[in-house]
Amino acid sequence: MKFLSIILATLLISPASASDTSQIQFDSSLRTIEISSQMSATEAKVRNAAVRVLTPRGGHGSGALVQYKDLQLVLTAQHITDQVIGTPYRIIHKNEMRIGILIYSNDNHDIAVLWIQEPWPRGVALKWNPSNDVAAVGTTITYSGYPLSHSLMTYRGRVAGYELGPDGATHILLHTYGYYGCSGSVIYNADGKIIGILWGIDRGREGVPVEDMIWVSPIQNLNLDLTLRGLCETLRNEPRACR
């Protein structure tokens, strides 16, 4: 698995995924969460589209609902959903659970895509809108995720730079906050375009946690039309997204 190879090769980067289900609690109350007027429209939409992805081993990661024409998908990290294609995963959005079927898994870039068979209301998911180019240094970003046993958190930050991973692929480094459980979060810029998928945090060269250096796989590594090819063949091209 790519994530383990990166840990063994560098000893510098830790996954932002949680592994202890005993720490995961879901708030089933109907309390209203106030949103400050200082939160931008993009940040509010990104927060509303965030989901928690449960793993078969009892842990969890994060992800986001994306609407591609008439298909609702979840983008997340591959090391969160590292089972074979076709494996069902439980997806939680605002205390409601749906089943997401793994339709794409890329170990090299740590990106995965799941198809939601019974979608949430269309307005919940953000339209598929990837950035055309790798985000420039200084680009303002936002994402929402589920660190450890905490509830949904929303973060801001900036693109700090780029580095080559042990696999030779280019990764974006963000200056923001992240922790275990945030892996799979979808990173957006201020215009609501997808920058990439969060997959790890930098632990620092002396082993001291440095939780503001976040590793992201650029969204340019994902070709959604090719990703959907197998699903479309199975569904006999009935969805509009397959035509």
Phi and psi restraints in degrees (value plus and minus 20) as a CYANA .aco file:
   2 LYS   PHI     -78.2   -38.2
   2 LYS   PSI     -62.1   -22.1
   3 PHE   PHI     -81.8   -41.8
   3 PHE   PSI     -64.5   -24.5
   4 LEU   PHI     -83.8   -43.8
   4 LEU   PSI     -58.1   -18.1
   5 SER   PHI     -84.8   -44.8
   5 SER   PSI     -55.6   -15.6
   6 ILE   PHI     -87.5   -47.5
   6 ILE   PSI     -61.0   -21.0
   7 ILE   PHI     -82.0   -42.0
   7 ILE   PSI     -66.5   -26.5
   8 LEU   PHI     -87.7   -47.7
   8 LEU   PSI     -52.0   -12.0
   9 ALA   PHI     -98.8   -58.8
   9 ALA   PSI     -54.0   -14.0
  10 THR   PHI    -135.6   -95.6
  10 THR   PSI     -50.4   -10.4
  11 LEU   PHI      35.6    75.6
  11 LEU   PSI       3.1    43.1
  12 LEU   PHI    -136.4   -96.4
  12 LEU   PSI     -43.1    -3.1
  13 ILE   PHI    -136.9   -96.9
  13 ILE   PSI     113.3   153.3
  14 SER   PHI    -133.0   -93.0
  14 SER   PSI     126.2   166.2
  15 PRO   PHI     -89.5   -49.5
  15 PRO   PSI     132.8   172.8
  16 ALA   PHI    -118.7   -78.7
  16 ALA   PSI      13.7    53.7
  17 SER   PHI    -129.2   -89.2
  17 SER   PSI     128.3   168.3
  18 ALA   PHI    -114.4   -74.4
  18 ALA   PSI     133.9   173.9
  19 SER   PHI    -145.9  -105.9
  19 SER   PSI     -19.2    20.8
  20 ASP   PHI    -136.2   -96.2
  20 ASP   PSI      83.1   123.1
  21 THR   PHI     -89.8   -49.8
  21 THR   PSI     -38.7     1.3
  22 SER   PHI     -85.2   -45.2
  22 SER   PSI     -39.3     0.7
  23 GLN   PHI    -112.0   -72.0
  23 GLN   PSI     -24.4    15.6
  24 ILE   PHI    -110.8   -70.8
  24 ILE   PSI     103.1   143.1
  25 GLN   PHI    -151.1  -111.1
  25 GLN   PSI     120.1   160.1
  26 PHE   PHI    -127.5   -87.5
  26 PHE   PSI     111.4   151.4
  27 ASP   PHI    -104.9   -64.9
  27 ASP   PSI      87.9   127.9
  28 SER   PHI    -113.1   -73.1
  28 SER   PSI     -13.4    26.6
  29 SER   PHI     -92.6   -52.6
  29 SER   PSI     146.2   186.2
  30 LEU   PHI    -125.9   -85.9
  30 LEU   PSI       2.6    42.6
  31 ARG   PHI     -84.4   -44.4
  31 ARG   PSI     129.8   169.8
  32 THR   PHI    -109.4   -69.4
  32 THR   PSI     111.1   151.1
  33 ILE   PHI    -117.1   -77.1
  33 ILE   PSI      98.2   138.2
  34 GLU   PHI     -93.8   -53.8
  34 GLU   PSI     119.9   159.9
  35 ILE   PHI    -135.3   -95.3
  35 ILE   PSI     102.5   142.5
  36 SER   PHI     -86.0   -46.0
  36 SER   PSI     127.9   167.9
  37 SER   PHI     -87.5   -47.5
  37 SER   PSI     -33.1     6.9
  38 GLN   PHI     -98.2   -58.2
  38 GLN   PSI     -32.1     7.9
  39 MET   PHI     -97.6   -57.6
  39 MET   PSI     109.6   149.6
  40 SER   PHI     -91.5   -51.5
  40 SER   PSI     144.7   184.7
  41 ALA   PHI     -81.1   -41.1
  41 ALA   PSI     -58.8   -18.8
  42 THR   PHI     -83.3   -43.3
  42 THR   PSI     -65.3   -25.3
  43 GLU   PHI     -81.4   -41.4
  43 GLU   PSI     -60.2   -20.2
  44 ALA   PHI     -85.3   -45.3
  44 ALA   PSI     -61.1   -21.1
  45 LYS   PHI     -88.4   -48.4
  45 LYS   PSI     -60.6   -20.6
  46 VAL   PHI     -83.0   -43.0
  46 VAL   PSI     -62.0   -22.0
  47 ARG   PHI     -82.3   -42.3
  47 ARG   PSI     -61.8   -21.8
  48 ASN   PHI     -87.0   -47.0
  48 ASN   PSI     -44.6    -4.6
  49 ALA   PHI    -112.5   -72.5
  49 ALA   PSI     -25.5    14.5
  50 ALA   PHI     -91.6   -51.6
  50 ALA   PSI     124.4   164.4
  51 VAL   PHI    -153.8  -113.8
  51 VAL   PSI     140.9   180.9
  52 ARG   PHI    -124.1   -84.1
  52 ARG   PSI     110.0   150.0
  53 VAL   PHI    -127.1   -87.1
  53 VAL   PSI      97.9   137.9
  54 LEU   PHI    -109.1   -69.1
  54 LEU   PSI     117.7   157.7
  55 THR   PHI    -119.1   -79.1
  55 THR   PSI     134.9   174.9
  56 PRO   PHI     -81.7   -41.7
  56 PRO   PSI     -43.3    -3.3
  57 ARG   PHI    -104.7   -64.7
  57 ARG   PSI     -18.5    21.5
  58 GLY   PHI      77.4   117.4
  58 GLY   PSI     -16.3    23.7
  59 GLY   PHI    -118.6   -78.6
  59 GLY   PSI    -183.2  -143.2
  60 HIS   PHI    -176.2  -136.2
  60 HIS   PSI     141.7   181.7
  61 GLY   PHI    -158.7  -118.7
  61 GLY   PSI    -190.8  -150.8
  62 SER   PHI    -137.8   -97.8
  62 SER   PSI     151.9   191.9
  63 GLY   PHI    -192.0  -152.0
  63 GLY   PSI    -193.6  -153.6
  64 ALA   PHI    -164.9  -124.9
  64 ALA   PSI     124.7   164.7
  65 LEU   PHI     -99.4   -59.4
  65 LEU   PSI     109.9   149.9
  66 VAL   PHI    -147.7  -107.7
  66 VAL   PSI     112.1   152.1
  67 GLN   PHI    -117.7   -77.7
  67 GLN   PSI      98.6   138.6
  68 TYR   PHI    -137.2   -97.2
  68 TYR   PSI      78.8   118.8
  69 LYS   PHI      36.5    76.5
  69 LYS   PSI    -135.6   -95.6
  70 ASP   PHI    -122.4   -82.4
  70 ASP   PSI      -5.1    34.9
  71 LEU   PHI    -131.1   -91.1
  71 LEU   PSI     117.6   157.6
  72 GLN   PHI    -125.6   -85.6
  72 GLN   PSI     106.5   146.5
  73 LEU   PHI    -143.4  -103.4
  73 LEU   PSI     142.7   182.7
  74 VAL   PHI    -140.1  -100.1
  74 VAL   PSI     105.4   145.4
  75 LEU   PHI    -116.2   -76.2
  75 LEU   PSI     116.0   156.0
  76 THR   PHI    -176.9  -136.9
  76 THR   PSI    -191.9  -151.9
  77 ALA   PHI    -112.4   -72.4
  77 ALA   PSI     126.5   166.5
  78 GLN   PHI     -85.6   -45.6
  78 GLN   PSI     -55.1   -15.1
  79 HIS   PHI     -92.7   -52.7
  79 HIS   PSI     -29.8    10.2
  80 ILE   PHI    -101.0   -61.0
  80 ILE   PSI     -60.7   -20.7
  81 THR   PHI    -138.5   -98.5
  81 THR   PSI      49.6    89.6
  82 ASP   PHI    -118.4   -78.4
  82 ASP   PSI      -2.1    37.9
  83 GLN   PHI    -103.8   -63.8
  83 GLN   PSI    -198.7  -158.7
  84 VAL   PHI     -91.6   -51.6
  84 VAL   PSI     136.2   176.2
  85 ILE   PHI     -76.8   -36.8
  85 ILE   PSI     115.7   155.7
  86 GLY   PHI      80.7   120.7
  86 GLY   PSI     -28.7    11.3
  87 THR   PHI     -89.6   -49.6
  87 THR   PSI     113.6   153.6
  88 PRO   PHI    -104.7   -64.7
  88 PRO   PSI     120.7   160.7
  89 TYR   PHI    -145.9  -105.9
  89 TYR   PSI     126.3   166.3
  90 ARG   PHI    -104.3   -64.3
  90 ARG   PSI     108.6   148.6
  91 ILE   PHI    -136.7   -96.7
  91 ILE   PSI     107.3   147.3
  92 ILE   PHI    -130.3   -90.3
  92 ILE   PSI     107.8   147.8
  93 HIS   PHI    -155.7  -115.7
  93 HIS   PSI      93.2   133.2
  94 LYS   PHI      30.4    70.4
  94 LYS   PSI      29.9    69.9
  95 ASN   PHI      48.6    88.6
  95 ASN   PSI      -8.3    31.7
  96 GLU   PHI    -131.1   -91.1
  96 GLU   PSI     118.1   158.1
  97 MET   PHI    -130.5   -90.5
  97 MET   PSI     118.0   158.0
  98 ARG   PHI    -149.9  -109.9
  98 ARG   PSI     146.5   186.5
  99 ILE   PHI    -121.4   -81.4
  99 ILE   PSI     108.4   148.4
 100 GLY   PHI    -130.4   -90.4
 100 GLY   PSI     110.8   150.8
 101 ILE   PHI    -117.0   -77.0
 101 ILE   PSI     105.5   145.5
 102 LEU   PHI     -87.8   -47.8
 102 LEU   PSI      99.1   139.1
 103 ILE   PHI    -136.9   -96.9
 103 ILE   PSI     -30.2     9.8
 104 TYR   PHI    -172.4  -132.4
 104 TYR   PSI     115.2   155.2
 105 SER   PHI    -165.6  -125.6
 105 SER   PSI      94.9   134.9
 106 ASN   PHI    -138.7   -98.7
 106 ASN   PSI      84.6   124.6
 107 ASP   PHI     -90.2   -50.2
 107 ASP   PSI     -55.1   -15.1
 108 ASN   PHI     -83.8   -43.8
 108 ASN   PSI     -60.2   -20.2
 109 HIS   PHI    -125.5   -85.5
 109 HIS   PSI     -20.5    19.5
 110 ASP   PHI      35.5    75.5
 110 ASP   PSI      30.7    70.7
 111 ILE   PHI    -147.6  -107.6
 111 ILE   PSI     119.8   159.8
 112 ALA   PHI    -159.0  -119.0
 112 ALA   PSI     134.3   174.3
 113 VAL   PHI    -152.7  -112.7
 113 VAL   PSI     113.8   153.8
 114 LEU   PHI    -139.3   -99.3
 114 LEU   PSI     127.9   167.9
 115 TRP   PHI    -123.1   -83.1
 115 TRP   PSI     107.7   147.7
 116 ILE   PHI    -108.8   -68.8
 116 ILE   PSI      92.5   132.5
 117 GLN   PHI     -88.2   -48.2
 117 GLN   PSI     -62.9   -22.9
 118 GLU   PHI    -131.8   -91.8
 118 GLU   PSI      68.9   108.9
 119 PRO   PHI     -88.6   -48.6
 119 PRO   PSI     136.0   176.0
 120 TRP   PHI     -93.9   -53.9
 120 TRP   PSI     148.9   188.9
 121 PRO   PHI     -71.0   -31.0
 121 PRO   PSI     121.4   161.4
 122 ARG   PHI     -76.6   -36.6
 122 ARG   PSI     -53.9   -13.9
 123 GLY   PHI     -89.6   -49.6
 123 GLY   PSI     -32.7     7.3
 124 VAL   PHI     -92.6   -52.6
 124 VAL   PSI     -63.6   -23.6
 125 ALA   PHI     -99.3   -59.3
 125 ALA   PSI     125.9   165.9
 126 LEU   PHI    -105.9   -65.9
 126 LEU   PSI     121.2   161.2
 127 LYS   PHI     -82.1   -42.1
 127 LYS   PSI     119.9   159.9
 128 TRP   PHI     -79.1   -39.1
 128 TRP   PSI      93.7   133.7
 129 ASN   PHI    -168.9  -128.9
 129 ASN   PSI      52.7    92.7
 130 PRO   PHI     -95.4   -55.4
 130 PRO   PSI     128.8   168.8
 131 SER   PHI     -88.4   -48.4
 131 SER   PSI     127.6   167.6
 132 ASN   PHI     -93.8   -53.8
 132 ASN   PSI     -54.6   -14.6
 133 ASP   PHI    -144.0  -104.0
 133 ASP   PSI     139.3   179.3
 134 VAL   PHI     -80.5   -40.5
 134 VAL   PSI     113.4   153.4
 135 ALA   PHI     -77.8   -37.8
 135 ALA   PSI     115.7   155.7
 136 ALA   PHI     -95.3   -55.3
 136 ALA   PSI     133.9   173.9
 137 VAL   PHI     -78.1   -38.1
 137 VAL   PSI     113.2   153.2
 138 GLY   PHI      77.2   117.2
 138 GLY   PSI     -29.8    10.2
 139 THR   PHI     -80.3   -40.3
 139 THR   PSI     110.3   150.3
 140 THR   PHI     -95.2   -55.2
 140 THR   PSI     114.6   154.6
 141 ILE   PHI    -148.7  -108.7
 141 ILE   PSI     144.1   184.1
 142 THR   PHI    -166.3  -126.3
 142 THR   PSI     132.1   172.1
 143 TYR   PHI    -178.0  -138.0
 143 TYR   PSI     140.8   180.8
 144 SER   PHI    -148.6  -108.6
 144 SER   PSI     118.3   158.3
 145 GLY   PHI    -176.2  -136.2
 145 GLY   PSI    -196.6  -156.6
 146 TYR   PHI    -140.8  -100.8
 146 TYR   PSI      63.1   103.1
 147 PRO   PHI     -90.0   -50.0
 147 PRO   PSI     105.1   145.1
 148 LEU   PHI      25.5    65.5
 148 LEU   PSI    -149.2  -109.2
 149 SER   PHI    -110.2   -70.2
 149 SER   PSI     -14.1    25.9
 150 HIS   PHI     -94.3   -54.3
 150 HIS   PSI     142.7   182.7
 151 SER   PHI     -97.2   -57.2
 151 SER   PSI    -195.6  -155.6
 152 LEU   PHI     -81.1   -41.1
 152 LEU   PSI     110.2   150.2
 153 MET   PHI    -141.5  -101.5
 153 MET   PSI     124.7   164.7
 154 THR   PHI    -137.0   -97.0
 154 THR   PSI     113.3   153.3
 155 TYR   PHI    -147.3  -107.3
 155 TYR   PSI     134.4   174.4
 156 ARG   PHI    -139.6   -99.6
 156 ARG   PSI     141.5   181.5
 157 GLY   PHI    -198.8  -158.8
 157 GLY   PSI    -187.1  -147.1
 158 ARG   PHI    -160.8  -120.8
 158 ARG   PSI     135.4   175.4
 159 VAL   PHI     -91.5   -51.5
 159 VAL   PSI     103.0   143.0
 160 ALA   PHI    -115.6   -75.6
 160 ALA   PSI     -48.9    -8.9
 161 GLY   PHI     147.6   187.6
 161 GLY   PSI    -182.6  -142.6
 162 TYR   PHI    -158.5  -118.5
 162 TYR   PSI     134.6   174.6
 163 GLU   PHI    -168.3  -128.3
 163 GLU   PSI     135.6   175.6
 164 LEU   PHI    -109.3   -69.3
 164 LEU   PSI     109.9   149.9
 165 GLY   PHI    -100.1   -60.1
 165 GLY   PSI     153.4   193.4
 166 PRO   PHI     -78.4   -38.4
 166 PRO   PSI     -42.8    -2.8
 167 ASP   PHI    -106.5   -66.5
 167 ASP   PSI     -20.1    19.9
 168 GLY   PHI      67.5   107.5
 168 GLY   PSI     -24.2    15.8
 169 ALA   PHI    -103.0   -63.0
 169 ALA   PSI     129.4   169.4
 170 THR   PHI    -100.6   -60.6
 170 THR   PSI     113.3   153.3
 171 HIS   PHI    -141.4  -101.4
 171 HIS   PSI     126.5   166.5
 172 ILE   PHI    -109.2   -69.2
 172 ILE   PSI     116.6   156.6
 173 LEU   PHI    -128.3   -88.3
 173 LEU   PSI     109.6   149.6
 174 LEU   PHI    -126.6   -86.6
 174 LEU   PSI     130.4   170.4
 175 HIS   PHI    -124.0   -84.0
 175 HIS   PSI      78.2   118.2
 176 THR   PHI    -185.2  -145.2
 176 THR   PSI    -192.3  -152.3
 177 TYR   PHI    -120.2   -80.2
 177 TYR   PSI     125.7   165.7
 178 GLY   PHI    -183.7  -143.7
 178 GLY   PSI     134.1   174.1
 179 TYR   PHI    -175.9  -135.9
 179 TYR   PSI     154.4   194.4
 180 TYR   PHI     -70.3   -30.3
 180 TYR   PSI     113.4   153.4
 181 GLY   PHI      85.3   125.3
 181 GLY   PSI     -39.2     0.8
 182 CYS   PHI    -105.6   -65.6
 182 CYS   PSI     -32.2     7.8
 183 SER   PHI     -73.0   -33.0
 183 SER   PSI     116.6   156.6
 184 GLY   PHI      77.5   117.5
 184 GLY   PSI     -32.4     7.6
 185 SER   PHI     -79.8   -39.8
 185 SER   PSI     121.3   161.3
 186 VAL   PHI    -111.6   -71.6
 186 VAL   PSI     108.0   148.0
 187 ILE   PHI    -114.5   -74.5
 187 ILE   PSI     110.0   150.0
 188 TYR   PHI    -139.1   -99.1
 188 TYR   PSI     133.7   173.7
 189 ASN   PHI    -111.4   -71.4
 189 ASN   PSI    -199.6  -159.6
 190 ALA   PHI     -84.7   -44.7
 190 ALA   PSI     -40.8    -0.8
 191 ASP   PHI    -109.8   -69.8
 191 ASP   PSI     -16.9    23.1
 192 GLY   PHI      62.5   102.5
 192 GLY   PSI      -4.0    36.0
 193 LYS   PHI    -113.9   -73.9
 193 LYS   PSI     123.9   163.9
 194 ILE   PHI     -95.4   -55.4
 194 ILE   PSI     108.5   148.5
 195 ILE   PHI    -114.9   -74.9
 195 ILE   PSI     -61.7   -21.7
 196 GLY   PHI     153.5   193.5
 196 GLY   PSI    -189.5  -149.5
 197 ILE   PHI    -136.1   -96.1
 197 ILE   PSI     106.1   146.1
 198 LEU   PHI     -92.8   -52.8
 198 LEU   PSI     110.9   150.9
 199 TRP   PHI    -151.7  -111.7
 199 TRP   PSI     -33.2     6.8
 200 GLY   PHI    -183.4  -143.4
 200 GLY   PSI     147.1   187.1
 201 ILE   PHI    -142.0  -102.0
 201 ILE   PSI     129.5   169.5
 202 ASP   PHI    -105.5   -65.5
 202 ASP   PSI     106.2   146.2
 203 ARG   PHI    -108.1   -68.1
 203 ARG   PSI     -28.5    11.5
 204 GLY   PHI      69.0   109.0
 204 GLY   PSI     131.6   171.6
 205 ARG   PHI     -94.0   -54.0
 205 ARG   PSI     -36.0     4.0
 206 GLU   PHI    -124.6   -84.6
 206 GLU   PSI      -8.5    31.5
 207 GLY   PHI      62.7   102.7
 207 GLY   PSI     -19.9    20.1
 208 VAL   PHI    -104.1   -64.1
 208 VAL   PSI     108.0   148.0
 209 PRO   PHI     -76.9   -36.9
 209 PRO   PSI     109.2   149.2
 210 VAL   PHI    -143.0  -103.0
 210 VAL   PSI      70.4   110.4
 211 GLU   PHI    -106.4   -66.4
 211 GLU   PSI      -4.9    35.1
 212 ASP   PHI    -132.7   -92.7
 212 ASP   PSI      -8.7    31.3
 213 MET   PHI    -131.6   -91.6
 213 MET   PSI      86.0   126.0
 214 ILE   PHI    -132.5   -92.5
 214 ILE   PSI     113.6   153.6
 215 TRP   PHI    -116.1   -76.1
 215 TRP   PSI     113.7   153.7
 216 VAL   PHI    -153.7  -113.7
 216 VAL   PSI     114.6   154.6
 217 SER   PHI    -107.9   -67.9
 217 SER   PSI     102.2   142.2
 218 PRO   PHI     -78.1   -38.1
 218 PRO   PSI     121.7   161.7
 219 ILE   PHI     -86.6   -46.6
 219 ILE   PSI     -37.6     2.4
 220 GLN   PHI     -83.1   -43.1
 220 GLN   PSI     -33.9     6.1
 221 ASN   PHI     -98.1   -58.1
 221 ASN   PSI     -25.1    14.9
 222 LEU   PHI    -133.7   -93.7
 222 LEU   PSI     100.2   140.2
 223 ASN   PHI    -124.2   -84.2
 223 ASN   PSI      83.2   123.2
 224 LEU   PHI     -87.8   -47.8
 224 LEU   PSI     -53.3   -13.3
 225 ASP   PHI     -83.3   -43.3
 225 ASP   PSI     -63.6   -23.6
 226 LEU   PHI     -87.6   -47.6
 226 LEU   PSI     -55.8   -15.8
 227 THR   PHI     -79.4   -39.4
 227 THR   PSI     -58.4   -18.4
 228 LEU   PHI    -105.4   -65.4
 228 LEU   PSI     -24.8    15.2
 229 ARG   PHI     -77.9   -37.9
 229 ARG   PSI     -68.2   -28.2
 230 GLY   PHI     -84.2   -44.2
 230 GLY   PSI     -61.7   -21.7
 231 LEU   PHI     -83.4   -43.4
 231 LEU   PSI     -62.6   -22.6
 232 CYS   PHI     -84.1   -44.1
 232 CYS   PSI     -57.3   -17.3
 233 GLU   PHI     -84.9   -44.9
 233 GLU   PSI     -58.0   -18.0
 234 THR   PHI     -88.6   -48.6
 234 THR   PSI     -59.3   -19.3
 235 LEU   PHI    -106.5   -66.5
 235 LEU   PSI     -16.0    24.0
 236 ARG   PHI      39.1    79.1
 236 ARG   PSI      17.2    57.2
 237 ASN   PHI      39.0    79.0
 237 ASN   PSI       3.0    43.0
 238 GLU   PHI     -89.9   -49.9
 238 GLU   PSI     -60.5   -20.5
 239 PRO   PHI     -85.2   -45.2
 239 PRO   PSI     128.3   168.3
 240 ARG   PHI     -82.9   -42.9
 240 ARG   PSI     -48.6    -8.6
 241 ALA   PHI     -86.1   -46.1
 241 ALA   PSI     -36.6     3.4
 242 CYS   PHI    -115.7   -75.7
 242 CYS   PSI     -22.3    17.7
